[in-house]
Each structure stands twice: as structure tokens, then as C-alpha cells.
Amino acid sequence: MRDDRYGFAPLGELNRSAFSCGDEQLDRYLKERAGQDQRRGVASCFVLLDQIDGTIVGYYTLSAFGVVTTDLPASMTKRLPRYPNLPAILLGRLAVDTRYQGQGFGRRLLVDALRRALAVTSQVGAVVMMVDAKDETAARFYEAFGFTRFRDSPRRLFLPIAAIRNL
């Protein structure tokens, strides 16, 4: 995979009709709702493009979020203020087109999302990045990058922003 062939961009007015990741909900979201969510300030959507033909290789969304302080491990929150909720960044969706699956593009999307999350925290506070994995396979994918499952919600995972800084 040549690095200069693929690049990230905000969703914008790209043609999304050919995108298919094999999950109807994720496909429909990109095609029908991502632009609306972006315009309304609900989520920011970023795409990885094949810059030769303009094909969307994959996408992810980021949103501001809050996490209940007591849901995080005490070892992590002991030096934080005792607020009922702490600021977080939510990785809402992440999907790779079936034509590009199994080639490392999911990892590339996640790394870009982590970089953006870290950049945002220089302007807006957040203590963790969170993700709701769609299934067990997705949860294991995130765990491979250091995400930890919430005790009471095994498909909800978090990664401390401090850990992202250390990556």
C-alpha cells in the first residue's frame, strides 16, 4: 500500500453511493446520515480516500461525549476532580469498504482517529476516548490497541488520552 495513494479528508460532498462494508447500518449511516450529523454538529466524519480514483476506502466519526466518573477504574480517576461526568471523545463508527478489508486500513483509520483525538485535547479537555464495538470481533480489534472494556458494558471500551500520548 503506497502511502501517497491514500489520504484523509472531511466527508464533504463526496460520492458515497459505492461504499459497502458488509454491515447495512454502517453503510446506511455513511450514505444517508453522516452528512446531516456533520452539518448539525453531532459528529465529524472523516474518510480515507483512494486519491487515484476518489473511492472511499473507509470512514470514522468523532463526537464529544461524557463518561460517568464511577464507570472508570478508580486507579484512573483518583487524581481527577470528583465530577459526576468526565469529558470524553467518542469514536462513534469505523468501517472499511469490503474491497479494502484485511489490508490494514482499519488500523490506519483508528490511528488517524487517535491522532485527531489527541490534537483536540490540546484545545478541549477529555480524559478518555471511548468506542462502542459493534460485535466481539470489533471489541478485540480495539483491545489490540490498548482499549479496555467497561466492567458493566463489555462492548463499550475506553483508552485514556494519556495512553494515546504515549503511543
Backbone as CSV, one residue per row, in Angstrom:
resi,resn,N_x,N_y,N_z,CA_x,CA_y,CA_z,C_x,C_y,C_z
1,MET,0.847,-1.169,0.000,0.000,0.000,0.000,0.894,1.233,0.000
2,ARG,0.851,2.022,-1.046,1.634,3.258,-1.141,1.003,4.322,-0.262
3,ASP,1.798,4.962,0.581,1.272,5.973,1.489,0.683,7.168,0.761
4,ASP,1.282,7.570,-0.357,0.803,8.760,-1.046,-0.477,8.506,-1.845
5,ARG,-0.863,7.274,-1.991,-2.085,6.968,-2.741,-3.343,7.227,-1.910
6,TYR,-3.229,7.141,-0.587,-4.389,7.252,0.291,-4.247,8.457,1.196
7,GLY,-5.339,9.170,1.368,-5.298,10.342,2.223,-6.618,10.567,2.933
8,PHE,-6.550,11.240,4.065,-7.742,11.531,4.861,-8.329,12.885,4.485
9,ALA,-9.640,12.968,4.606,-10.347,14.215,4.326,-11.650,14.231,5.117
10,PRO,-12.163,15.433,5.415,-13.514,15.503,5.979,-14.506,14.966,4.940
11,LEU,-15.649,14.517,5.386,-16.615,13.888,4.490,-16.973,14.769,3.295
12,GLY,-17.360,15.993,3.533,-17.705,16.892,2.430,-18.780,16.324,1.514
13,GLU,-18.685,16.646,0.254,-19.696,16.242,-0.739,-19.206,15.085,-1.608
14,LEU,-18.530,14.149,-1.028,-18.007,13.015,-1.778,-19.117,12.055,-2.184
15,ASN,-18.879,11.333,-3.264,-19.825,10.310,-3.694,-19.690,9.104,-2.771
16,ARG,-20.759,8.807,-2.042,-20.742,7.728,-1.057,-21.508,6.500,-1.522
17,SER,-22.117,6.566,-2.685,-23.047,5.513,-3.120,-22.407,4.144,-3.288
18,ALA,-21.140,4.062,-3.623,-20.492,2.768,-3.876,-19.934,2.126,-2.611
19,PHE,-19.941,2.851,-1.496,-19.350,2.308,-0.275,-20.173,1.143,0.264
20,SER,-19.487,0.061,0.590,-20.143,-1.101,1.192,-19.125,-1.834,2.064
21,CYS,-19.413,-1.869,3.362,-18.506,-2.539,4.298,-19.028,-3.899,4.732
22,GLY,-20.229,-4.261,4.282,-20.809,-5.535,4.675,-21.737,-5.425,5.873
23,ASP,-21.886,-4.233,6.424,-22.801,-4.005,7.548,-23.797,-2.929,7.101
24,GLU,-25.038,-3.322,6.956,-26.076,-2.431,6.428,-26.192,-1.129,7.218
25,GLN,-26.112,-1.209,8.543,-26.244,0.004,9.360,-25.098,0.979,9.122
26,LEU,-23.882,0.462,9.029,-22.736,1.339,8.790,-22.764,1.921,7.376
27,ASP,-23.186,1.121,6.409,-23.319,1.622,5.031,-24.370,2.724,4.964
28,ARG,-25.529,2.456,5.545,-26.632,3.417,5.507,-26.246,4.712,6.224
29,TYR,-25.539,4.578,7.339,-25.121,5.776,8.062,-24.285,6.692,7.163
30,LEU,-23.275,6.133,6.514,-22.417,6.959,5.663,-23.208,7.590,4.524
31,LYS,-24.073,6.816,3.907,-24.800,7.290,2.726,-25.922,8.268,3.058
32,GLU,-26.575,8.094,4.214,-27.789,8.869,4.490,-27.712,9.829,5.669
33,ARG,-26.869,9.558,6.660,-26.922,10.356,7.881,-25.655,11.105,8.227
34,ALA,-24.513,10.641,7.764,-23.244,11.242,8.175,-23.186,12.733,7.842
35,GLY,-23.622,13.087,6.649,-23.614,14.494,6.254,-24.521,15.339,7.137
36,GLN,-25.703,14.817,7.452,-26.630,15.533,8.341,-26.034,15.702,9.729
37,ASP,-25.470,14.614,10.263,-24.860,14.697,11.595,-23.736,15.726,11.617
38,GLN,-22.977,15.769,10.553,-21.881,16.727,10.482,-22.411,18.160,10.435
39,ARG,-23.403,18.416,9.596,-23.978,19.768,9.492,-24.613,20.217,10.804
40,ARG,-25.181,19.293,11.544,-25.851,19.611,12.810,-24.891,19.670,13.994
41,GLY,-23.633,19.348,13.767,-22.661,19.381,14.836,-22.733,18.187,15.776
42,VAL,-23.351,17.098,15.339,-23.496,15.900,16.163,-22.248,15.030,16.097
43,ALA,-21.645,14.930,14.924,-20.442,14.108,14.725,-19.651,14.678,13.558
44,SER,-18.353,14.483,13.627,-17.492,14.818,12.494,-17.091,13.510,11.837
45,CYS,-17.226,13.469,10.516,-16.919,12.249,9.769,-15.682,12.489,8.908
46,PHE,-14.745,11.556,8.996,-13.525,11.618,8.212,-13.436,10.370,7.352
47,VAL,-12.986,10.553,6.125,-12.877,9.427,5.196,-11.434,9.249,4.774
48,LEU,-11.108,8.001,4.480,-9.828,7.669,3.869,-10.121,7.428,2.400
49,LEU,-9.483,8.218,1.545,-9.748,8.168,0.109,-8.613,7.529,-0.659
50,ASP,-8.989,6.776,-1.672,-8.025,6.358,-2.691,-7.935,7.572,-3.603
51,GLN,-6.814,8.270,-3.562,-6.691,9.548,-4.265,-6.523,9.398,-5.761
52,ILE,-6.361,8.177,-6.231,-6.289,7.961,-7.677,-7.675,7.991,-8.293
53,ASP,-8.619,7.290,-7.675,-9.961,7.238,-8.271,-11.061,7.852,-7.398
54,GLY,-10.707,8.386,-6.225,-11.690,9.040,-5.366,-12.574,8.095,-4.571
55,THR,-12.265,6.800,-4.570,-13.054,5.817,-3.835,-12.882,6.008,-2.332
56,ILE,-13.984,5.902,-1.602,-13.913,5.933,-0.148,-13.488,4.545,0.333
57,VAL,-12.319,4.486,0.937,-11.759,3.237,1.455,-12.411,2.899,2.787
58,GLY,-12.625,3.915,3.617,-13.232,3.728,4.928,-13.554,5.063,5.548
59,TYR,-14.199,5.006,6.701,-14.557,6.239,7.391,-14.643,5.995,8.889
60,TYR,-14.626,7.104,9.637,-14.896,7.054,11.070,-15.528,8.371,11.489
61,THR,-16.169,8.350,12.664,-16.768,9.565,13.199,-16.229,9.834,14.599
62,LEU,-16.153,11.108,14.937,-15.760,11.545,16.272,-16.804,12.507,16.811
63,SER,-17.074,12.407,18.109,-18.027,13.290,18.788,-17.538,13.573,20.198
64,ALA,-18.003,14.688,20.736,-17.787,14.949,22.154,-18.714,14.026,22.935
65,PHE,-18.274,13.630,24.118,-19.045,12.665,24.886,-18.740,12.880,26.358
66,GLY,-19.515,12.279,27.214,-19.253,12.308,28.645,-19.313,10.897,29.190
67,VAL,-18.474,10.618,30.145,-18.449,9.296,30.770,-18.702,9.479,32.264
68,VAL,-19.516,8.614,32.814,-19.781,8.646,34.250,-18.482,8.298,34.972
69,THR,-18.063,9.167,35.851,-16.777,9.015,36.516,-16.637,7.651,37.192
70,THR,-17.678,7.186,37.828,-17.597,5.908,38.551,-17.532,4.706,37.622
71,ASP,-17.756,4.892,36.331,-17.613,3.789,35.373,-16.151,3.506,35.034
72,LEU,-15.294,4.480,35.291,-13.861,4.313,35.014,-13.169,3.705,36.231
73,PRO,-12.053,3.025,36.028,-11.337,2.432,37.159,-10.881,3.498,38.159
74,ALA,-10.973,3.179,39.429,-10.565,4.115,40.483,-9.110,4.522,40.323
75,SER,-8.273,3.611,39.855,-6.858,3.944,39.665,-6.662,5.069,38.653
76,MET,-7.601,5.195,37.742,-7.509,6.238,36.727,-8.094,7.566,37.215
77,THR,-9.097,7.511,38.056,-9.806,8.730,38.449,-9.365,9.308,39.783
78,LYS,-8.463,8.623,40.497,-8.119,9.073,41.853,-7.515,10.473,41.887
79,ARG,-6.877,10.906,40.811,-6.266,12.249,40.789,-7.115,13.255,40.000
80,LEU,-8.300,12.835,39.591,-9.184,13.719,38.817,-10.236,14.331,39.734
81,PRO,-10.817,15.459,39.305,-11.887,16.068,40.104,-13.048,15.094,40.279
82,ARG,-13.762,15.234,41.332,-14.880,14.345,41.656,-16.178,14.803,40.972
83,TYR,-16.104,15.085,39.699,-17.290,15.449,38.934,-18.098,14.189,38.652
84,PRO,-19.406,14.315,38.484,-20.212,13.122,38.165,-19.888,12.555,36.780
85,ASN,-19.513,13.422,35.848,-19.149,13.003,34.497,-17.822,13.639,34.121
86,LEU,-17.076,12.932,33.293,-15.811,13.459,32.785,-15.876,13.544,31.266
87,PRO,-15.161,14.496,30.675,-15.197,14.657,29.224,-14.477,13.521,28.502
88,ALA,-15.053,13.154,27.365,-14.508,12.062,26.556,-14.696,12.401,25.082
89,ILE,-14.027,11.643,24.259,-14.215,11.709,22.805,-14.739,10.348,22.381
90,LEU,-15.816,10.352,21.645,-16.433,9.102,21.196,-16.061,8.811,19.747
91,LEU,-15.457,7.662,19.546,-15.262,7.129,18.191,-16.555,6.384,17.899
92,GLY,-17.454,7.052,17.177,-18.808,6.526,17.013,-18.931,5.395,16.015
93,ARG,-18.273,5.519,14.908,-18.340,4.498,13.862,-16.984,4.409,13.188
94,LEU,-16.668,3.203,12.717,-15.456,2.994,11.939,-15.758,1.828,11.014
95,ALA,-15.534,2.035,9.712,-15.853,0.984,8.736,-14.904,1.065,7.552
96,VAL,-14.621,-0.096,6.972,-13.754,-0.215,5.798,-14.545,-0.905,4.698
97,ASP,-14.493,-0.356,3.498,-15.162,-0.947,2.344,-14.661,-2.380,2.142
98,THR,-15.539,-3.278,1.736,-15.172,-4.698,1.585,-14.003,-4.898,0.624
99,ARG,-13.868,-4.030,-0.365,-12.767,-4.160,-1.328,-11.407,-3.916,-0.697
100,TYR,-11.388,-3.287,0.479,-10.135,-2.918,1.128,-9.930,-3.618,2.476
101,GLN,-10.851,-4.459,2.874,-10.733,-5.131,4.172,-9.562,-6.112,4.170
102,GLY,-8.980,-6.283,5.356,-7.878,-7.213,5.516,-6.537,-6.690,5.024
103,GLN,-6.443,-5.391,4.755,-5.208,-4.808,4.227,-4.605,-3.750,5.155
104,GLY,-5.094,-3.677,6.387,-4.546,-2.728,7.354,-5.207,-1.361,7.362
105,PHE,-6.290,-1.197,6.601,-6.927,0.122,6.551,-7.716,0.445,7.820
106,GLY,-8.250,-0.578,8.490,-8.932,-0.341,9.760,-7.972,0.245,10.780
107,ARG,-6.777,-0.313,10.831,-5.730,0.203,11.717,-5.393,1.640,11.356
108,ARG,-5.275,1.895,10.078,-4.929,3.248,9.618,-6.020,4.255,9.997
109,LEU,-7.273,3.859,9.872,-8.380,4.725,10.280,-8.321,4.997,11.781
110,LEU,-8.106,3.949,12.565,-8.051,4.112,14.017,-6.887,5.009,14.421
111,VAL,-5.731,4.826,13.852,-4.573,5.658,14.192,-4.861,7.126,13.876
112,ASP,-5.503,7.393,12.750,-5.839,8.774,12.425,-6.837,9.335,13.442
113,ALA,-7.822,8.533,13.836,-8.799,8.967,14.838,-8.108,9.276,16.168
114,LEU,-7.153,8.443,16.560,-6.408,8.685,17.797,-5.603,9.983,17.706
115,ARG,-4.979,10.215,16.560,-4.213,11.462,16.368,-5.121,12.682,16.451
116,ARG,-6.277,12.605,15.818,-7.212,13.741,15.881,-7.709,13.956,17.301
117,ALA,-8.010,12.873,18.000,-8.471,12.994,19.385,-7.411,13.678,20.241
118,LEU,-6.183,13.274,20.065,-5.088,13.887,20.822,-4.956,15.366,20.481
119,ALA,-5.079,15.703,19.207,-4.993,17.109,18.794,-6.124,17.936,19.417
120,VAL,-7.306,17.376,19.470,-8.456,18.081,20.048,-8.221,18.372,21.528
121,THR,-7.572,17.442,22.223,-7.384,17.630,23.664,-6.419,18.761,23.997
122,SER,-5.708,19.286,23.010,-4.893,20.475,23.276,-5.770,21.729,23.313
123,GLN,-6.994,21.629,22.825,-7.933,22.755,22.803,-9.130,22.550,23.728
124,VAL,-9.563,21.297,23.871,-10.750,20.954,24.654,-10.404,19.751,25.518
125,GLY,-10.739,19.803,26.779,-10.387,18.716,27.681,-11.122,17.419,27.386
126,ALA,-10.434,16.318,27.583,-11.011,14.976,27.520,-10.041,14.046,28.233
127,VAL,-10.581,13.083,28.960,-9.706,12.156,29.683,-9.609,10.795,29.011
128,VAL,-10.597,10.449,28.201,-10.575,9.150,27.520,-11.171,9.270,26.123
129,MET,-10.805,8.311,25.283,-11.508,8.087,24.018,-12.329,6.829,24.253
130,MET,-13.580,6.865,23.825,-14.477,5.736,24.007,-14.943,5.219,22.662
131,VAL,-15.332,3.952,22.655,-15.891,3.343,21.456,-16.903,2.295,21.891
132,ASP,-17.971,2.169,21.127,-18.937,1.090,21.312,-18.722,0.116,20.170
133,ALA,-18.111,-1.022,20.480,-17.814,-2.021,19.444,-19.111,-2.677,18.983
134,LYS,-19.238,-2.877,17.667,-20.480,-3.451,17.128,-20.613,-4.933,17.428
135,ASP,-19.478,-5.616,17.649,-19.515,-7.042,17.956,-18.215,-7.438,18.652
136,GLU,-18.100,-8.714,18.978,-16.926,-9.195,19.700,-15.640,-9.050,18.887
137,THR,-15.714,-9.284,17.592,-14.534,-9.128,16.739,-14.029,-7.691,16.778
138,ALA,-14.943,-6.743,16.697,-14.562,-5.332,16.766,-13.979,-4.998,18.140
139,ALA,-14.562,-5.542,19.193,-14.039,-5.280,20.539,-12.600,-5.765,20.658
140,ARG,-12.304,-6.933,20.122,-10.927,-7.456,20.174,-9.979,-6.585,19.340
141,PHE,-10.467,-6.058,18.216,-9.658,-5.138,17.400,-9.220,-3.944,18.250
142,TYR,-10.161,-3.338,18.968,-9.830,-2.178,19.801,-8.930,-2.561,20.973
143,GLU,-9.157,-3.725,21.550,-8.296,-4.171,22.647,-6.843,-4.314,22.200
144,ALA,-6.639,-4.710,20.955,-5.271,-4.852,20.433,-4.528,-3.512,20.427
145,PHE,-5.266,-2.409,20.480,-4.670,-1.069,20.517,-4.643,-0.496,21.924
146,GLY,-4.972,-1.311,22.916,-4.887,-0.861,24.298,-6.195,-0.426,24.920
147,PHE,-7.293,-0.472,24.178,-8.588,-0.122,24.751,-8.958,-1.154,25.814
148,THR,-9.664,-0.699,26.843,-10.111,-1.546,27.947,-11.634,-1.563,27.973
149,ARG,-12.188,-2.725,28.236,-13.649,-2.847,28.318,-14.161,-2.271,29.639
150,PHE,-15.335,-1.657,29.560,-16.005,-1.244,30.782,-16.524,-2.492,31.485
151,ARG,-16.452,-2.474,32.777,-16.849,-3.623,33.589,-18.296,-4.055,33.321
152,ASP,-19.208,-3.103,33.249,-20.631,-3.430,33.112,-21.142,-3.409,31.674
153,SER,-20.311,-3.006,30.726,-20.701,-2.940,29.312,-19.545,-3.457,28.471
154,PRO,-19.478,-4.767,28.241,-18.281,-5.344,27.601,-18.018,-4.902,26.171
155,ARG,-18.989,-4.317,25.504,-18.716,-3.810,24.151,-18.392,-2.329,24.139
156,ARG,-18.453,-1.698,25.271,-18.016,-0.302,25.393,-16.598,-0.338,25.936
157,LEU,-15.704,0.339,25.228,-14.291,0.329,25.606,-13.766,1.751,25.712
158,PHE,-12.659,1.899,26.432,-12.050,3.220,26.570,-10.539,3.104,26.506
159,LEU,-9.938,4.217,26.131,-8.491,4.351,26.112,-8.164,5.721,26.695
160,PRO,-7.387,5.767,27.788,-7.049,7.074,28.360,-6.283,7.935,27.357
161,ILE,-6.568,9.212,27.364,-5.852,10.136,26.478,-4.359,10.102,26.802
162,ALA,-4.010,9.917,28.069,-2.591,9.813,28.432,-1.931,8.641,27.712
163,ALA,-2.655,7.547,27.519,-2.094,6.394,26.795,-1.901,6.721,25.316
164,ILE,-2.797,7.530,24.764,-2.646,7.931,23.358,-1.384,8.774,23.206
165,ARG,-1.139,9.662,24.164,0.071,10.485,24.121,1.330,9.625,24.097
166,ASN,1.274,8.482,24.758,2.440,7.600,24.860,2.614,6.673,23.661
167,LEU,1.639,6.624,22.766,1.740,5.715,21.619,2.743,6.232,20.613
